[in-house]
Amino acid sequence: MLSTIAIESLKRRKATAILTILSITISISLLLCVDIVRNQVKTSFTRTVSGVDLIVGAPSGQLNLLLSSVFNIGTPTKGIDYKSVASLKTNNQVSWLIPLSLGDTHQGFRVVGTTNSFFEHFKYGDMQHLALSEGGVFNQPLSAVIGSDIASKLGYGVGDEMVISHGLGNVSFNNHDKHPFIVSGVLEKTGTPVDKAVYVTLQGLEEAHSGSQPVTASLVRNPADNHIKTSDEHEHEHEHEHEHEHEHDELTQVNYDSDAFTPQSVSVVMLGLKSRITALQLQYQINQSKKEPLMAILPGMALAELWQIMGNIEALLLGLSGLIVICALIGLATMLLATMRERYQEIAILRTIGAGPFTLLLLVQIEAMLLTVISAVLSIGLVGALMNVLKPWLSGTYGLFLSSPLFGKSSAIIILLILSCTYLVSLFPAIAAYKRGLHAGLSQH
């Protein structure tokens, strides 16, 4: 009966009730959005690289190795001899291996030397593979595959030449001008550090550093099938195209295998294991290696450790959103107090039909709880719909991969805390109604 009376009372004050619901809905929605984004950002952050079981490099500290290899931040390690890499490659527990060579830049963007195995095995987010928006992977020793941010900012496309520089500064006087790389592909947007990196072949990178004659100086690219032809063979094709057409095609269609090249050393190696259960065992073996000092880290644990350093930011955002909700609830209490004068006649009628002061107190609290419950339901629906609509944009632009369920334990705790706060702030207008009920009762006597 009290709920029916409360609903009818709110209907008579429809405009005020709708504005109050709108205010609380916006506040709760903001708090829920912050909570969801906070949890999902943490999840996405720890999945900046996924599917990689171990990262191996020279001993330099867990976070430094993670930042230099995954986020392209900081100074890369001194490098490890490729004999150690070959030893890891032949290990029975290792399924695949991605070598990375760091230490060069292009107009402020990091350059990473690697092989085609990077594009095959590297994953991010929800175990998503890298995809190319145009072009293909490495098809010659001086090939380069660029991230989407570099392509949009510098205006590069497939077939364009780019010169890399030695060192990590934005300005470098040691450019490898004699070894220009040719863009063979552009990666799709991932929202990860991959978007801001240039990937080149280990062979091309070593040629640039050694100053040797580029292997591809006399090569003509055929990007349609990722094959290459020498210029001499290209002329030979026109001279004898009728006599040796089929034989010529077999000789000149050479598929470049970037994994076949053996560099002297690399900076970091990413490992994928046949069974993740053996990760700790192999990590211990690598860290105890006596042939060459090596350090193996578990990327998931390292990312979690790095996130703890940034934990204060999420707490600050949550605190600010909580203050906004408290302000909205104070507005609710103010609204109920402001309408109390308009309800003197209503209170008098309720007293006349036998409602006691405590009943009036409960009535006001029920009204406040009804407004908050309606606002909470609207907020959950609004935030859920908004997140589903923005899901593709968030993943493509910011690398925020929303995973179900959106509303977890923390969201339930937030709703319960809001209802508790509503009960507390509604005590002020409820007590005012109680006193008014007492006053009305004394007046009748």
CORCORBEL-V314131 format. One record per backbone hydrogen bond with DSSP energy under -1.0 kcal/mol. NH is the residue of the N-H (numbers start at 1). CO is the residue of the C=O. Records with the same first field share a line. If there is no record, write none. Layout:
# CORCORBEL-V314131
NH = CO, CO
This chain:
# CORCORBEL-V314131
5 = 1
6 = 2
7 = 3
8 = 4
9 = 5
10 = 6
11 = 7
12 = 8
14 = 11
17 = 13
18 = 14
19 = 15
20 = 16
21 = 17
22 = 18
23 = 19
24 = 20
25 = 21
26 = 22
27 = 23
28 = 24
29 = 25
30 = 26
31 = 27
32 = 28
33 = 29
34 = 30
35 = 31
36 = 32
37 = 33
38 = 34
39 = 35
40 = 36
41 = 37
42 = 38
43 = 39
44 = 40
45 = 41
46 = 42
48 = 45
50 = 123
53 = 271
54 = 271
55 = 297
56 = 269
57 = 295
65 = 61
66 = 62
67 = 63
68 = 64
69 = 65
70 = 66
73 = 67
80 = 266
82 = 264
84 = 81
85 = 81
86 = 82
87 = 83
88 = 84
89 = 85
90 = 86
91 = 88
94 = 91
95 = 272
96 = 272
98 = 270
100 = 268
101 = 113
105 = 165
106 = 109
109 = 106
111 = 104
112 = 198
113 = 101
114 = 200
118 = 115
120 = 116
121 = 117
122 = 118
124 = 128
125 = 47
127 = 125
128 = 124
133 = 186
134 = 186
136 = 184
143 = 140
144 = 182
145 = 199
146 = 185
147 = 197
150 = 195
151 = 147
152 = 148
153 = 149
154 = 150
159 = 183
160 = 157
162 = 181
165 = 105
166 = 174
167 = 103
176 = 164
177 = 175
179 = 176
181 = 162
182 = 142
183 = 160
184 = 144
185 = 144
186 = 134
187 = 146
188 = 131
195 = 192
196 = 193
197 = 194
198 = 110
199 = 145
200 = 112
201 = 143
202 = 114
205 = 201
206 = 202
207 = 203
208 = 204
209 = 205
210 = 206
211 = 207
217 = 214
219 = 216
220 = 229
222 = 227
225 = 222
227 = 222
228 = 254
229 = 220
231 = 218
234 = 230
235 = 231
236 = 232
237 = 233
239 = 235
240 = 236
244 = 240
248 = 244
249 = 245
250 = 246
251 = 247
252 = 248
253 = 249
254 = 228, 252
260 = 257
266 = 80
267 = 100
268 = 100
269 = 56
270 = 98
271 = 54
272 = 96
274 = 93
278 = 275
279 = 276
282 = 278
283 = 279
284 = 280
285 = 281
286 = 282
287 = 283
288 = 284
289 = 286
295 = 57
297 = 55
302 = 298
303 = 299
304 = 300
305 = 301
306 = 302
307 = 303
308 = 304
313 = 310
315 = 311
316 = 312
317 = 313
318 = 314
319 = 315
320 = 316
321 = 317
322 = 318
323 = 319
324 = 320
325 = 321
326 = 322
327 = 323
328 = 324
329 = 325
330 = 326
331 = 327
332 = 328
333 = 329
334 = 330
335 = 331
336 = 332
337 = 333
338 = 334
339 = 335
340 = 337
344 = 341
347 = 343
348 = 344
349 = 345
350 = 346
351 = 347
352 = 348
353 = 349
354 = 351
355 = 350
360 = 356
361 = 357
362 = 358
363 = 359
364 = 360
365 = 361
366 = 362
367 = 363
368 = 364
369 = 365
370 = 366
371 = 367
372 = 368
373 = 369
374 = 370
375 = 371
376 = 372
377 = 373
378 = 374
379 = 375
380 = 376
381 = 377
382 = 378
383 = 379
384 = 380
385 = 381
386 = 382
387 = 383
388 = 384
389 = 385
390 = 386
394 = 390
395 = 391
396 = 392
397 = 393
398 = 394
400 = 394
412 = 408
413 = 409
414 = 410
415 = 411
416 = 412
417 = 413
418 = 414
419 = 415
420 = 416
421 = 417
422 = 418
423 = 419
424 = 420
425 = 421
426 = 422
427 = 424
430 = 426
431 = 427
432 = 428
433 = 429
434 = 430
435 = 431
436 = 432
437 = 433
438 = 434
439 = 435
440 = 436
441 = 437
442 = 438
443 = 439
444 = 440
445 = 441
